[in-house]
Each structure stands twice: as structure tokens, then as C-alpha cells.
Amino acid sequence: MDDSEHAEAALEYALDTFPEAELTVLHVVGVPSSMMGEATGLALEADLDDAAADRAAPVFERAHEIAADRDREITTTVGIGHPARNIIKRADDYDTIVVGEHGADRTRAVRRFLVGNVAETVSKRAPIPVIIVR
């Protein structure tokens, strides 16, 4: 989950569609970009895990609010690096992946050219079912 409307919609869909499921929200920091801004910033941090957790905190706060509105609990976890690779690497630990169609990237055209669409990559490579939410 990032801070996009599509990511929130994906979480809402998962909460509503799978009422008995244990849900884990993953936020990946250090996303490659045309200028490597966030990834470079993380590389300069003294404690990479703490820096990643700090950057994920606002997304997780929103995720917990969405879950609380439905009287649900969620688990959160932080990844570092490329979102699609992180999701695929963790897929064997879960039954289904629910992902938003587009993320929060404001430079989507450039990023898509450089690193591809996360939802598209995950849907092609994940070893488990993937639900893409618009």
C-alpha cells in the first residue's frame, strides 16, 4: 500500500471481500525513480530500518484507520527496494495478493518506462492469485 486512492480501494476491497482473513499491509520504501531520490535518501540514513519505518508510518496510520472503520485488525510490514519484487518475494507466505491498479507516483509515465507498473508485474509473476482493484 502506498498513499494512493487505488491502494486505499484495494485495502477496502480486501477487508470487505475477505471478512475472515488475516490481512497484511505491505509498504515498500526506496522506490527507484528517474532521479533515485528516495532510494538515495534511504541509503544515506544511519539506520535503514528505522528510516523505512518512519516513511511507512503515515501509510500504516491510514491503513489502520480504514481497518478500524470496519472493526478489523491488520498487520503491517515494511519492505525496502522495488515494490513488485518485494510483493512477489513474499507471495508464498499468503493466499492472495490485492493491489491497487496505480500507485501514488506523480511521474508515472517516466517511472513506468523505467521500472514498469507494479500491479502488472505482480500479476504476471506472482505464484498466487492477484486481484487488481481500480
N, CA, C and O atoms as a MOPAC input file, in Angstrom:
PM7 MOZYME 1SCF
protein

 N      0.84500 1    -1.17300 1     0.00000 1
 C      0.00000 1     0.00000 1     0.00000 1
 C      0.88400 1     1.22600 1     0.00000 1
 O      1.85600 1     1.31300 1     0.75000 1
 N      0.53100 1     2.17600 1    -0.85700 1
 C      1.18200 1     3.47900 1    -0.81500 1
 C      0.10700 1     4.48700 1    -0.42200 1
 O     -0.92200 1     4.09800 1     0.13000 1
 N      0.32000 1     5.75700 1    -0.68900 1
 C     -0.67000 1     6.75300 1    -0.27500 1
 C     -1.61900 1     7.13000 1    -1.40300 1
 O     -2.10600 1     8.26000 1    -1.45300 1
 N     -1.88500 1     6.19200 1    -2.30700 1
 C     -2.78400 1     6.46000 1    -3.42400 1
 C     -4.22200 1     6.03600 1    -3.11400 1
 O     -4.47300 1     5.21600 1    -2.23100 1
 N     -5.14700 1     6.61400 1    -3.86300 1
 C     -6.55700 1     6.22200 1    -3.74300 1
 C     -6.75500 1     4.77300 1    -4.16200 1
 O     -7.56400 1     4.06200 1    -3.56600 1
 N     -6.02200 1     4.32600 1    -5.18400 1
 C     -6.15300 1     2.93700 1    -5.62800 1
 C     -5.69800 1     1.96100 1    -4.53900 1
 O     -6.29200 1     0.89500 1    -4.37500 1
 N     -4.66600 1     2.31500 1    -3.81000 1
 C     -4.19700 1     1.45400 1    -2.72400 1
 C     -5.23500 1     1.37900 1    -1.60800 1
 O     -5.48300 1     0.30800 1    -1.05300 1
 N     -5.83300 1     2.51200 1    -1.28600 1
 C     -6.88900 1     2.50500 1    -0.26700 1
 C     -8.06800 1     1.66200 1    -0.73400 1
 O     -8.63900 1     0.90400 1     0.05000 1
 N     -8.43200 1     1.78900 1    -1.99600 1
 C     -9.52600 1     0.98900 1    -2.54900 1
 C     -9.20100 1    -0.49300 1    -2.47800 1
 O    -10.07900 1    -1.31200 1    -2.20600 1
 N     -7.94900 1    -0.83800 1    -2.72000 1
 C     -7.53800 1    -2.24600 1    -2.64700 1
 C     -7.67400 1    -2.76600 1    -1.22200 1
 O     -8.14900 1    -3.88200 1    -1.01300 1
 N     -7.26400 1    -1.97400 1    -0.24700 1
 C     -7.40700 1    -2.39100 1     1.15300 1
 C     -8.87400 1    -2.52100 1     1.52200 1
 O     -9.26700 1    -3.50400 1     2.15000 1
 N     -9.68300 1    -1.55300 1     1.14600 1
 C    -11.12100 1    -1.62600 1     1.43000 1
 C    -11.73400 1    -2.87500 1     0.80000 1
 O    -12.53900 1    -3.56200 1     1.42900 1
 N    -11.35100 1    -3.16500 1    -0.43900 1
 C    -11.85300 1    -4.36000 1    -1.13200 1
 C    -11.45600 1    -5.62200 1    -0.36100 1
 O    -12.28800 1    -6.50100 1    -0.13400 1
 N    -10.20300 1    -5.70800 1     0.03300 1
 C     -9.73600 1    -6.88800 1     0.75100 1
 C    -10.47100 1    -7.05600 1     2.07900 1
 O    -10.87200 1    -8.16300 1     2.43600 1
 N    -10.64400 1    -5.95800 1     2.80500 1
 C    -11.35500 1    -6.02500 1     4.08700 1
 C    -12.80200 1    -6.46700 1     3.90300 1
 O    -13.31100 1    -7.27300 1     4.68200 1
 N    -13.46100 1    -5.94500 1     2.88000 1
 C    -14.87600 1    -6.25000 1     2.64900 1
 C    -15.09300 1    -7.63400 1     2.03600 1
 O    -16.06900 1    -8.31200 1     2.35400 1
 N    -14.19100 1    -8.04400 1     1.16800 1
 C    -14.36300 1    -9.30200 1     0.43600 1
 C    -13.89200 1   -10.51100 1     1.22700 1
 O    -14.40900 1   -11.61400 1     1.04900 1
 N    -12.93100 1   -10.31200 1     2.08200 1
 C    -12.36500 1   -11.40700 1     2.86500 1
 C    -12.51400 1   -11.11400 1     4.35800 1
 O    -11.52300 1   -10.85600 1     5.04200 1
 N    -13.76000 1   -11.15300 1     4.86800 1
 C    -14.00900 1   -10.72200 1     6.24900 1
 C    -13.34500 1   -11.58900 1     7.31700 1
 O    -13.13700 1   -11.12300 1     8.43700 1
 N    -13.01500 1   -12.81400 1     7.00200 1
 C    -12.39700 1   -13.69900 1     7.99000 1
 C    -10.88400 1   -13.79000 1     7.82900 1
 O    -10.21400 1   -14.42400 1     8.64400 1
 N    -10.34500 1   -13.17200 1     6.80200 1
 C     -8.91200 1   -13.29600 1     6.50500 1
 C     -8.06100 1   -12.43100 1     7.42100 1
 O     -8.47700 1   -11.36300 1     7.86900 1
 N     -6.85900 1   -12.92500 1     7.68400 1
 C     -5.84300 1   -12.10400 1     8.33700 1
 C     -5.15500 1   -11.32400 1     7.22600 1
 O     -4.61100 1   -11.91400 1     6.29200 1
 N     -5.18000 1    -9.99900 1     7.32600 1
 C     -4.62500 1    -9.15800 1     6.27100 1
 C     -3.31300 1    -8.51300 1     6.70800 1
 O     -3.17100 1    -8.03500 1     7.83400 1
 N     -2.36600 1    -8.51700 1     5.78300 1
 C     -1.09200 1    -7.84500 1     6.00000 1
 C     -0.95800 1    -6.75000 1     4.96300 1
 O     -1.11200 1    -6.99600 1     3.76700 1
 N     -0.67200 1    -5.54300 1     5.42000 1
 C     -0.44600 1    -4.40800 1     4.53200 1
 C      1.06100 1    -4.21400 1     4.41600 1
 O      1.75900 1    -4.04600 1     5.41600 1
 N      1.54700 1    -4.24000 1     3.18700 1
 C      2.96300 1    -4.02800 1     2.90100 1
 C      3.15000 1    -2.64400 1     2.30300 1
 O      2.43900 1    -2.25700 1     1.37600 1
 N      4.10500 1    -1.90600 1     2.83400 1
 C      4.50900 1    -0.63500 1     2.23000 1
 C      5.98900 1    -0.75000 1     1.91600 1
 O      6.79000 1    -1.12200 1     2.77400 1
 N      6.34900 1    -0.42500 1     0.67500 1
 C      7.74500 1    -0.52600 1     0.24500 1
 C      8.31000 1     0.87700 1     0.06400 1
 O      7.73300 1     1.70800 1    -0.63700 1
 N      9.44200 1     1.12500 1     0.70400 1
 C     10.13000 1     2.40900 1     0.56300 1
 C     11.41900 1     2.20100 1    -0.22100 1
 O     11.91400 1     1.08200 1    -0.35800 1
 N     11.94400 1     3.30300 1    -0.72900 1
 C     13.16700 1     3.21900 1    -1.51300 1
 C     12.87300 1     2.88600 1    -2.94900 1
 O     13.67000 1     2.23300 1    -3.62300 1
 N     11.71500 1     3.34100 1    -3.42500 1
 C     11.27400 1     3.05500 1    -4.77700 1
 C     12.22800 1     3.68500 1    -5.77900 1
 O     12.54200 1     4.86900 1    -5.66400 1
 N     12.69600 1     2.91800 1    -6.76100 1
 C     13.54700 1     3.53000 1    -7.78400 1
 C     12.78600 1     4.61500 1    -8.53100 1
 O     11.59400 1     4.47000 1    -8.80000 1
 N     13.46200 1     5.68100 1    -8.86000 1
 C     12.85000 1     6.75100 1    -9.62800 1
 C     13.85200 1     7.25900 1   -10.65800 1
 O     15.01300 1     6.85000 1   -10.66100 1
 N     13.39800 1     8.14200 1   -11.52200 1
 C     14.29800 1     8.65800 1   -12.54600 1
 C     15.49900 1     9.37800 1   -11.94500 1
 O     16.56700 1     9.42400 1   -12.55600 1
 N     15.33300 1     9.93400 1   -10.76400 1
 C     16.42900 1    10.64900 1   -10.10600 1
 C     16.95800 1     9.89400 1    -8.88900 1
 O     17.88300 1    10.36800 1    -8.23000 1
 N     16.39400 1     8.74100 1    -8.58100 1
 C     16.78900 1     7.90500 1    -7.44800 1
 C     16.67000 1     8.64100 1    -6.11400 1
 O     17.39600 1     8.33400 1    -5.16900 1
 N     15.75700 1     9.60900 1    -6.03500 1
 C     15.62800 1    10.44800 1    -4.84900 1
 C     15.40400 1     9.69800 1    -3.56300 1
 O     16.23700 1     9.78100 1    -2.66000 1
 N     14.31500 1     8.97100 1    -3.43900 1
 C     14.01100 1     8.30200 1    -2.18100 1
 C     15.01100 1     7.19800 1    -1.88900 1
 O     15.44700 1     7.04300 1    -0.74900 1
 N     15.37700 1     6.43400 1    -2.89900 1
 C     16.34200 1     5.36100 1    -2.69500 1
 C     17.67700 1     5.91300 1    -2.20800 1
 O     18.29100 1     5.33500 1    -1.31100 1
 N     18.13000 1     7.01100 1    -2.77900 1
 C     19.38000 1     7.63000 1    -2.36000 1
 C     19.25300 1     8.15300 1    -0.93800 1
 O     20.16100 1     7.98100 1    -0.12500 1
 N     18.12700 1     8.79200 1    -0.63800 1
 C     17.90600 1     9.30200 1     0.70800 1
 C     17.96400 1     8.20900 1     1.75300 1
 O     18.53400 1     8.41500 1     2.82400 1
 N     17.39500 1     7.06500 1     1.47400 1
 C     17.44700 1     5.94400 1     2.40900 1
 C     18.87300 1     5.44200 1     2.58000 1
 O     19.28900 1     5.11200 1     3.69100 1
 N     19.61400 1     5.38400 1     1.49800 1
 C     20.98800 1     4.87500 1     1.55500 1
 C     21.86300 1     5.72300 1     2.48100 1
 O     22.85300 1     5.23000 1     3.02300 1
 N     21.50500 1     6.98100 1     2.66000 1
 C     22.30100 1     7.87700 1     3.49300 1
 C     21.89700 1     7.84900 1     4.96600 1
 O     22.55700 1     8.47000 1     5.79900 1
 N     20.82900 1     7.14000 1     5.29200 1
 C     20.35400 1     7.08400 1     6.67300 1
 C     21.27400 1     6.21500 1     7.52900 1
 O     21.82700 1     5.22500 1     7.04900 1
 N     21.43500 1     6.59100 1     8.80000 1
 C     22.27000 1     5.82600 1     9.72300 1
 C     21.63800 1     4.46300 1    10.02900 1
 O     22.34000 1     3.45400 1    10.09000 1
 N     20.33400 1     4.43400 1    10.21800 1
 C     19.62100 1     3.17800 1    10.49600 1
 C     18.53700 1     3.00700 1     9.44300 1
 O     17.47800 1     3.63000 1     9.51700 1
 N     18.81200 1     2.16900 1     8.48000 1
 C     17.92400 1     1.97300 1     7.33900 1
 C     16.54000 1     1.48700 1     7.75800 1
 O     15.53300 1     1.97000 1     7.24000 1
 N     16.47700 1     0.53800 1     8.68800 1
 C     15.18500 1     0.00400 1     9.12000 1
 C     14.33000 1     1.06700 1     9.80500 1
 O     13.12800 1     1.15700 1     9.55500 1
 N     14.94900 1     1.87200 1    10.66900 1
 C     14.19900 1     2.94400 1    11.33400 1
 C     13.71000 1     3.98200 1    10.33400 1
 O     12.57900 1     4.45900 1    10.43100 1
 N     14.55900 1     4.33100 1     9.37700 1
 C     14.17700 1     5.31700 1     8.36000 1
 C     13.02100 1     4.79900 1     7.51400 1
 O     12.09400 1     5.54500 1     7.19600 1
 N     13.07600 1     3.53200 1     7.15300 1
 C     11.99400 1     2.93200 1     6.36200 1
 C     10.69800 1     2.91800 1     7.16500 1
 O      9.63100 1     3.22100 1     6.63200 1
 N     10.79100 1     2.56600 1     8.43800 1
 C      9.59800 1     2.54300 1     9.29800 1
 C      8.99700 1     3.93800 1     9.43100 1
 O      7.77600 1     4.09300 1     9.41300 1
 N      9.84200 1     4.94800 1     9.56500 1
 C      9.35100 1     6.32900 1     9.65900 1
 C      8.60800 1     6.74200 1     8.39500 1
 O      7.57000 1     7.40000 1     8.47000 1
 N      9.13000 1     6.36400 1     7.24500 1
 C      8.48200 1     6.72600 1     5.97800 1
 C      7.19300 1     5.95000 1     5.75400 1
 O      6.29100 1     6.43000 1     5.06700 1
 N      7.09800 1     4.76000 1     6.32200 1
 C      5.89300 1     3.94800 1     6.17100 1
 C      4.78800 1     4.33900 1     7.14900 1
 O      3.61800 1     4.03700 1     6.91400 1
 N      5.14700 1     5.00300 1     8.23000 1
 C      4.19000 1     5.29400 1     9.30700 1
 C      2.90800 1     5.98100 1     8.84400 1
 O      1.83000 1     5.55000 1     9.25300 1
 N      2.96000 1     7.02900 1     8.01200 1
 C      1.69700 1     7.66700 1     7.60200 1
 C      0.79500 1     6.73500 1     6.77600 1
 O     -0.42900 1     6.79500 1     6.89000 1
 N      1.38500 1     5.90100 1     5.97100 1
 C      0.59600 1     4.94900 1     5.17500 1
 C     -0.05700 1     3.92800 1     6.10300 1
 O     -1.23300 1     3.60100 1     5.94000 1
 N      0.69400 1     3.43100 1     7.06500 1
 C      0.14600 1     2.45500 1     8.00000 1
 C     -0.92300 1     3.06800 1     8.89500 1
 O     -1.89600 1     2.40200 1     9.24900 1
 N     -0.74700 1     4.33200 1     9.26100 1
 C     -1.76200 1     5.01300 1    10.06300 1
 C     -3.08700 1     5.04300 1     9.29200 1
 O     -4.14700 1     4.76100 1     9.85100 1
 N     -3.01300 1     5.38400 1     8.02200 1
 C     -4.22700 1     5.41400 1     7.18900 1
 C     -4.80600 1     4.01300 1     7.03900 1
 O     -6.02300 1     3.84400 1     7.10200 1
 N     -3.96800 1     3.01900 1     6.84500 1
 C     -4.44000 1     1.63700 1     6.71300 1
 C     -5.16900 1     1.18400 1     7.98000 1
 O     -6.21200 1     0.53700 1     7.90000 1
 N     -4.62400 1     1.52200 1     9.13400 1
 C     -5.28300 1     1.16000 1    10.39800 1
 C     -6.61600 1     1.88400 1    10.55400 1
 O     -7.56200 1     1.31300 1    11.09600 1
 N     -6.70800 1     3.12800 1    10.09000 1
 C     -7.97900 1     3.86400 1    10.13200 1
 C     -9.02900 1     3.16600 1     9.27000 1
 O    -10.17200 1     2.98900 1     9.69100 1
 N     -8.63400 1     2.77600 1     8.07400 1
 C     -9.56100 1     2.08800 1     7.16400 1
 C    -10.02800 1     0.77900 1     7.78900 1
 O    -11.21400 1     0.45400 1     7.73400 1
 N     -9.11400 1     0.03300 1     8.37600 1
 C     -9.47500 1    -1.23900 1     9.01600 1
 C    -10.37400 1    -0.99700 1    10.22700 1
 O    -11.34300 1    -1.72800 1    10.43400 1
 N    -10.06300 1     0.01100 1    11.01800 1
 C    -10.86600 1     0.30800 1    12.21200 1
 C    -12.28800 1     0.70100 1    11.83800 1
 O    -13.22600 1     0.38100 1    12.56800 1
 N    -12.46500 1     1.38900 1    10.71400 1
 C    -13.80800 1     1.74500 1    10.24900 1
 C    -14.65400 1     0.50600 1     9.98600 1
 O    -15.88300 1     0.58100 1     9.97100 1
 N    -14.00300 1    -0.62400 1     9.78100 1
 C    -14.69900 1    -1.88700 1     9.51000 1
 C    -14.55400 1    -2.86300 1    10.68600 1
 O    -14.82400 1    -4.05500 1    10.54600 1
 N    -14.13100 1    -2.35400 1    11.82900 1
 C    -13.90200 1    -3.18000 1    13.01800 1
 C    -12.98600 1    -4.36200 1    12.73100 1
 O    -13.24800 1    -5.48600 1    13.15800 1
 N    -11.91300 1    -4.08900 1    12.00400 1
 C    -10.95500 1    -5.13100 1    11.63500 1
 C     -9.57000 1    -4.74500 1    12.11600 1
 O     -9.27400 1    -3.57000 1    12.33300 1
 N     -8.74500 1    -5.73200 1    12.27400 1
 C     -7.33900 1    -5.54300 1    12.60600 1
 C     -6.51500 1    -5.94100 1    11.39200 1
 O     -6.90600 1    -6.82400 1    10.62700 1
 N     -5.37700 1    -5.28700 1    11.22000 1
 C     -4.45200 1    -5.64400 1    10.15500 1
 C     -3.04500 1    -5.73100 1    10.73200 1
 O     -2.75700 1    -5.19200 1    11.80000 1
 N     -2.19700 1    -6.40600 1    10.01600 1
 C     -0.77900 1    -6.45500 1    10.32400 1
 C     -0.07300 1    -5.61000 1     9.27100 1
 O     -0.51300 1    -5.55100 1     8.12200 1
 N      1.00700 1    -4.96500 1     9.65400 1
 C      1.75300 1    -4.15300 1     8.68800 1
 C      3.19900 1    -4.62800 1     8.63500 1
 O      3.74700 1    -5.14400 1     9.60900 1
 N      3.79500 1    -4.43500 1     7.46500 1
 C      5.20300 1    -4.76400 1     7.29400 1
 C      5.81800 1    -3.81900 1     6.26900 1
 O      5.15100 1    -3.37700 1     5.33400 1
 N      7.08700 1    -3.52000 1     6.45800 1
 C      7.80500 1    -2.58800 1     5.59500 1
 C      8.78500 1    -3.36800 1     4.72700 1
 O      9.48700 1    -4.26100 1     5.20200 1
 N      8.81700 1    -3.01300 1     3.44900 1
 C      9.81700 1    -3.54800 1     2.53500 1
 C     10.70400 1    -2.41500 1     2.06500 1
 O     10.32100 1    -1.24700 1     2.12600 1
 N     11.88400 1    -2.76300 1     1.59800 1
 C     12.81900 1    -1.76700 1     1.08300 1
 C     13.22900 1    -2.19500 1    -0.32300 1
 O     13.63400 1    -3.33500 1    -0.54900 1
 N     13.11500 1    -1.24900 1    -1.26800 1
 C     13.53300 1    -1.55100 1    -2.63700 1
 C     12.41000 1    -1.37100 1    -3.63100 1
 O     11.66700 1    -0.39100 1    -3.57600 1
 N     12.29100 1    -2.30700 1    -4.52400 1
 C     11.30400 1    -2.24700 1    -5.59900 1
 C      9.99800 1    -2.90200 1    -5.14100 1
 O     10.02700 1    -4.03700 1    -4.66500 1
 N      8.85900 1    -2.22400 1    -5.26900 1
 C      7.59500 1    -2.77100 1    -4.76900 1
 C      7.22600 1    -4.13200 1    -5.36200 1
 O      6.89700 1    -5.05400 1    -4.61600 1
 N      7.27300 1    -4.27200 1    -6.67300 1
 C      6.86300 1    -5.54700 1    -7.28200 1
 C      7.73900 1    -6.69000 1    -6.80000 1
 O      7.22900 1    -7.76600 1    -6.49100 1
 N      9.02000 1    -6.48200 1    -6.73100 1
 C      9.92500 1    -7.54400 1    -6.26500 1
 C      9.63100 1    -7.91600 1    -4.82200 1
 O      9.65000 1    -9.09400 1    -4.46500 1
 N      9.35900 1    -6.91200 1    -3.98800 1
 C      9.02800 1    -7.17900 1    -2.59000 1
 C      7.75600 1    -8.00700 1    -2.47300 1
 O      7.71000 1    -8.97600 1    -1.71500 1
 N      6.73800 1    -7.63500 1    -3.21200 1
 C      5.46400 1    -8.35300 1    -3.15700 1
 C      5.65100 1    -9.79200 1    -3.61900 1
 O      5.20200 1   -10.72200 1    -2.94900 1
 N      6.30400 1    -9.97800 1    -4.74700 1
 C      6.49800 1   -11.32400 1    -5.29800 1
 C      7.35000 1   -12.18100 1    -4.36700 1
 O      7.06800 1   -13.36400 1    -4.17800 1
 N      8.38300 1   -11.59100 1    -3.79000 1
 C      9.26500 1   -12.33400 1    -2.88300 1
 C      8.49600 1   -12.86400 1    -1.67300 1
 O      8.81500 1   -13.93500 1    -1.15700 1
 N      7.49100 1   -12.12600 1    -1.22100 1
 C      6.72900 1   -12.51700 1    -0.02800 1
 C      5.47700 1   -13.34600 1    -0.35200 1
 O      4.81500 1   -13.83700 1     0.56300 1
 N      5.15500 1   -13.50200 1    -1.60000 1
 C      3.87600 1   -14.08200 1    -2.01600 1
 C      3.62100 1   -15.47200 1    -1.45700 1
 O      2.48000 1   -15.78900 1    -1.12400 1
 N      4.63500 1   -16.30500 1    -1.34300 1
 C      4.42900 1   -17.67100 1    -0.86300 1
 C      3.90800 1   -17.73300 1     0.56700 1
 O      3.41400 1   -18.77300 1     1.00100 1
 N      4.01200 1   -16.63100 1     1.30100 1
 C      3.52200 1   -16.58800 1     2.68100 1
 C      2.03000 1   -16.25700 1     2.77800 1
 O      1.47100 1   -16.21900 1     3.87400 1
 N      1.38600 1   -16.01700 1     1.62500 1
 C     -0.00700 1   -15.56100 1     1.61800 1
 C     -0.83900 1   -16.36200 1     0.62100 1
 O     -0.30400 1   -17.11200 1    -0.19500 1
 N     -2.16100 1   -16.18700 1     0.70300 1
 C     -3.08100 1   -16.88700 1    -0.19700 1
 C     -3.42700 1   -16.06700 1    -1.42900 1
 O     -3.62200 1   -16.62300 1    -2.50900 1
 N     -3.50400 1   -14.75400 1    -1.27700 1
 C     -3.92300 1   -13.86200 1    -2.35900 1
 C     -3.24100 1   -12.51300 1    -2.18400 1
 O     -2.96800 1   -12.07500 1    -1.06600 1
 N     -2.97300 1   -11.87300 1    -3.30100 1
 C     -2.44000 1   -10.51000 1    -3.28700 1
 C     -3.54000 1    -9.59300 1    -3.80200 1
 O     -4.14400 1    -9.86500 1    -4.84000 1
 N     -3.80100 1    -8.51500 1    -3.08400 1
 C     -4.75000 1    -7.49900 1    -3.53000 1
 C     -3.94700 1    -6.20900 1    -3.65800 1
 O     -3.33300 1    -5.74100 1    -2.69900 1
 N     -3.96600 1    -5.64600 1    -4.86200 1
 C     -3.14000 1    -4.47000 1    -5.13700 1
 C     -3.94300 1    -3.44900 1    -5.92300 1
 O     -4.80400 1    -3.81000 1    -6.72600 1
 N     -3.66000 1    -2.17300 1    -5.68900 1
 C     -4.31100 1    -1.10900 1    -6.44700 1
 C     -3.76300 1    -1.04600 1    -7.86100 1
 O     -2.61400 1    -1.40700 1    -8.11600 1
 N     -4.60000 1    -0.58200 1    -8.77300 1
 C     -4.20900 1    -0.53200 1   -10.18100 1
 C     -3.02100 1     0.39500 1   -10.41500 1
 O     -2.11000 1     0.04800 1   -11.16600 1
 N     -3.01600 1     1.55500 1    -9.79200 1
 C     -1.92300 1     2.51400 1    -9.93700 1
 C     -1.52900 1     3.01000 1    -8.56800 1
 O     -2.36100 1     3.12000 1    -7.66700 1
 N     -0.25900 1     3.30700 1    -8.42000 1
 C      0.24200 1     3.83800 1    -7.16600 1
 C      0.19800 1     5.34800 1    -7.13400 1
 O     -0.43900 1     5.98900 1    -7.97000 1
 N      0.88300 1     5.90200 1    -6.15700 1
 C      0.85500 1     7.34500 1    -5.91900 1
 C      1.89700 1     8.11200 1    -6.71900 1
 O      2.00000 1     9.33300 1    -6.59400 1
 N      2.65900 1     7.42000 1    -7.52700 1
 C      3.74700 1     8.07500 1    -8.25100 1
 C      3.21700 1     9.18800 1    -9.13100 1
 O      2.37100 1     8.95800 1    -9.99500 1
 N      3.71600 1    10.39700 1    -8.91000 1
 C      3.26400 1    11.55800 1    -9.67200 1
 C      3.92800 1    11.64100 1   -11.04300 1
 O      3.48400 1    12.39400 1   -11.90900 1
 N      4.99400 1    10.86300 1   -11.23600 1
 C      5.70400 1    10.85500 1   -12.51800 1
 C      5.53900 1     9.48400 1   -13.16900 1
 O      6.50600 1     8.88900 1   -13.64500 1
 N      4.31600 1     8.99900 1   -13.18300 1
 C      4.01600 1     7.63200 1   -13.60100 1
 C      4.55300 1     7.28600 1   -14.98200 1
 O      5.07000 1     6.18500 1   -15.17000 1
 N      4.44800 1     8.17900 1   -15.94700 1
 C      4.89600 1     7.84800 1   -17.31100 1
 C      6.39100 1     7.56000 1   -17.34500 1
 O      6.82800 1     6.59300 1   -17.96900 1
 N      7.16100 1     8.39100 1   -16.68400 1
 C      8.61100 1     8.16800 1   -16.64900 1
 C      8.92700 1     6.90700 1   -15.87300 1
 O      9.72100 1     6.07800 1   -16.31800 1
 N      8.30600 1     6.76100 1   -14.71400 1
 C      8.56800 1     5.59800 1   -13.87300 1
 C      8.15600 1     4.31300 1   -14.56300 1
 O      8.87800 1     3.31900 1   -14.49100 1
 N      7.01100 1     4.31100 1   -15.23100 1
 C      6.55400 1     3.10800 1   -15.92100 1
 C      7.57400 1     2.69900 1   -16.98200 1
 O      7.85400 1     1.51300 1   -17.16200 1
 N      8.11900 1     3.68100 1   -17.67500 1
 C      9.14100 1     3.39300 1   -18.68000 1
 C     10.37300 1     2.76900 1   -18.02600 1
 O     10.96200 1     1.83300 1   -18.56700 1
 N     10.75700 1     3.28800 1   -16.86900 1
 C     11.98600 1     2.83300 1   -16.21900 1
 C     11.82000 1     1.52000 1   -15.46500 1
 O     12.67500 1     0.64200 1   -15.56900 1
 N     10.74100 1     1.37000 1   -14.71200 1
 C     10.63100 1     0.19200 1   -13.84800 1
 C      9.34100 1    -0.59900 1   -14.02800 1
 O      9.19500 1    -1.65300 1   -13.40900 1
 N      8.41200 1    -0.14300 1   -14.83700 1
 C      7.19300 1    -0.89800 1   -15.09100 1
 C      6.11000 1    -0.64800 1   -14.06300 1
 O      6.36000 1    -0.05900 1   -13.01100 1
 N      4.91200 1    -1.09700 1   -14.37100 1
 C      3.76600 1    -0.96600 1   -13.49400 1
 C      3.78400 1    -2.08800 1   -12.46700 1
 O      3.88600 1    -3.25900 1   -12.83100 1
 N      3.68500 1    -1.74500 1   -11.20300 1
 C      3.76400 1    -2.72800 1   -10.12800 1
 C      2.65900 1    -3.76900 1   -10.25400 1
 O      2.93700 1    -4.96800 1   -10.21900 1
 N      1.40800 1    -3.33200 1   -10.40000 1
 C      0.29500 1    -4.28000 1   -10.48300 1
 C      0.46500 1    -5.23200 1   -11.66700 1
 O      0.21800 1    -6.43200 1   -11.54400 1
 N      0.88100 1    -4.70400 1   -12.79600 1
 C      1.06900 1    -5.53600 1   -13.98100 1
 C      2.17400 1    -6.56400 1   -13.75300 1
 O      2.01000 1    -7.74100 1   -14.07500 1
 N      3.28400 1    -6.12300 1   -13.20400 1
 C      4.40200 1    -7.03200 1   -12.94100 1
 C      4.01000 1    -8.11700 1   -11.95100 1
 O      4.30500 1    -9.29300 1   -12.16100 1
 N      3.34700 1    -7.72100 1   -10.87700 1
 C      2.93000 1    -8.69400 1    -9.86200 1
 C      1.95500 1    -9.70400 1   -10.46100 1
 O      2.07000 1   -10.90400 1   -10.20800 1
 N      0.99700 1    -9.22400 1   -11.25200 1
 C      0.00300 1   -10.14700 1   -11.81200 1
 C      0.63600 1   -11.15900 1   -12.75900 1
 O      0.14700 1   -12.28200 1   -12.88100 1
 N      1.70800 1   -10.77800 1   -13.42200 1
 C      2.37900 1   -11.69000 1   -14.35100 1
 C      3.30500 1   -12.67400 1   -13.65300 1
 O      3.51400 1   -13.78200 1   -14.14800 1
 N      3.86200 1   -12.28800 1   -12.51100 1
 C      4.93200 1   -13.09500 1   -11.91200 1
 C      4.60000 1   -13.76600 1   -10.58300 1
 O      5.32500 1   -14.66100 1   -10.15100 1
 N      3.53300 1   -13.35700 1    -9.93800 1
 C      3.22600 1   -13.91200 1    -8.61900 1
 C      2.78600 1   -15.36900 1    -8.72900 1
 O      2.08300 1   -15.74000 1    -9.66900 1
 N      3.19900 1   -16.19300 1    -7.76800 1
 C      2.81800 1   -17.60400 1    -7.77900 1
 C      1.44900 1   -17.87200 1    -7.15500 1
 O      1.03100 1   -19.02500 1    -7.04400 1
 N      0.75000 1   -16.81100 1    -6.74600 1
 C     -0.56800 1   -16.94000 1    -6.13400 1
 C     -1.52900 1   -16.00300 1    -6.84900 1
 O     -1.08900 1   -15.14700 1    -7.61500 1
 N     -2.84400 1   -16.14500 1    -6.61700 1
 C     -3.80600 1   -15.25200 1    -7.27300 1
 C     -3.56500 1   -13.78700 1    -6.90300 1
 O     -3.19300 1   -13.45700 1    -5.77700 1
 N     -3.79300 1   -12.91600 1    -7.90200 1
 C     -3.64000 1   -11.47000 1    -7.73400 1
 C     -4.93400 1   -10.79800 1    -8.13900 1
 O     -5.46800 1   -11.05000 1    -9.21900 1
 N     -5.43600 1    -9.93900 1    -7.26200 1
 C     -6.62600 1    -9.14200 1    -7.55200 1
 C     -6.16400 1    -7.70000 1    -7.68800 1
 O     -5.55100 1    -7.14300 1    -6.77700 1
 N     -6.46900 1    -7.09300 1    -8.84900 1
 C     -6.11500 1    -5.69800 1    -9.09700 1
 C     -7.38000 1    -4.86600 1    -8.97100 1
 O     -8.36500 1    -5.10300 1    -9.67000 1
 N     -7.34500 1    -3.88700 1    -8.07100 1
 C     -8.51400 1    -3.06000 1    -7.77000 1
 C     -8.33600 1    -1.67900 1    -8.37000 1
 O     -7.28200 1    -1.05500 1    -8.24200 1
 N     -9.40200 1    -1.21000 1    -9.03700 1
 C     -9.37000 1     0.15400 1    -9.61600 1
 C     -9.93500 1     1.14200 1    -8.64000 1
 O     -9.99600 1     2.33600 1    -8.93500 1

